[in-house]
Amino acid sequence: MIIAGIGCRPDAAAEAVVRLVRLSTGVAGQKLDAIAVPYFRYPNAMLALASKQLGVEIICISANALAARQAECPTRSELALRKTGYASVAEGCALAGAGTNSVLVLHRQDGDGVTCALAKCATDEGKKS
């Protein structure tokens, strides 16, 4: 199971999410199963449109699940930390969305107000947080 964790500015475009996710999965040579977004961006019409265009479901990551995976995230953003309380939104969402034993397969990528990271479930037990 491959999960794309998504971080984005409130004014980001669905096309930017789709473009970055497709670029990221292409670089990693992976097929996408779902996108994972933080609770503070869900529900969101732009992310719903992006998931529809990608043909995958959205997993909403809770505050506790996102916080629990922060120590495993290799990429930190001081701006994201100041604005959201989390230093790594995309990587944290990817890891939380892919399950307890998940690992990153692609660190945070960014472009056009969007960040994306990919994680895979090590035991194929992906969970919804």
N, C-alpha and C positions, 0 to 999 in steps of 0.2 A: 504494500500500500504506500503510495507516494502522495504526500500532502504538501501543498504550497502554502506556507505561512505568508500572510499579507499584512503589511503596514502601509498606511497612506495618509496623506493630508486630507482634511475634510472636503477640499475642492478638487480632488483628483478625478480624472475621467476614467470611465469603464474601459475605454480603448487602451489607456496606459496600463491598466492592470492586465488586460488580456495580452498585450504586446510583451510585457515583462515576464509574465508567466510562461508564455510560449518560448521566449528566448531562453529562460532559465531551464525549462524542461528539455529544450533542444541541446543546450550546452551540457547538461547532465546525462543526456541520453535516456531519459525516463518518461514514462507515461503517467499523466496526472490522474489521481483518483478523487481528490477533493481540494477545496481551498479552505484554510482556517483563518478566521478573522477575530480580532479582539472584541470582547463584550462591549467596549465603548464605541465601536463602529458598527454594531449590529442591533437591529436591522438597519439596512442601508440600501436604497434603491440602486445606487451605482454599483455596489458589490453584487447585488442580486442580478443585475444585468450582465456583469462580467462573468459570474458563474454560469449563467444561461448560455452566454456566447462560448464559454469553454466546455459546456456540456457536463459539468460536475456539480456536486452539492456544496453547500457552505456549512462549515462546522464553526459554531460560535464558541470561542475559548473564554472560559470564566476568569475572573480576576485571580482566584486561587491557583488555577492551573497555569496561567501565564506567569505568575510570580514564582511558582515552584520550579520552573525550567530556566529561569534567568541565569543561574550560576553556570549552566552548560553552554551558554551562548558565547561564541568567540568574538562576536562583533558588538561593539557598544556605541551608542549615540547619546551624547550629552544633551543634545536638543530634544530627542525623544524622551529621555529621562525627565527633563524639566517639564515637557508638555503633557506626558502621559503617566509618568511614574514608573515607566519600564525602559530600561536601556536598550533592549532588543525586542522589538515587537514582532517582526517577521520571523526571526529564528525561534523565539519563544512560542509563537503560535504554531509554527511547523512542528516543533518537537511535541508540544502538548497535543496537537491534533492527531499525530501519528501514534501516540500511545506511550505507555510507561517505559518501554525498552527501546525507544526510537533513537535514531542517530541522524545527524545532518548529512545530506549528500551534496548539498550546495549551500555555501554560506550566503549571507545577504547580498543581493544584487539591488541596484537602485536605478531609477530613472523616472522623470516626469512626475515627481511627487508620490511615487510608489516604491515600496521595498518588497522583495520576495526572497524567501529562502525555502529550500526543499528538504524534507525529512522523510525517512522511511521507517516503517515499523519493523523492528528486528524479529519479532515473533509473530507477525501478521495478526495481531490482536487489536489493531487500531481502535481508538475509543473516541467518543464525543465528550468534550469537556463542558 
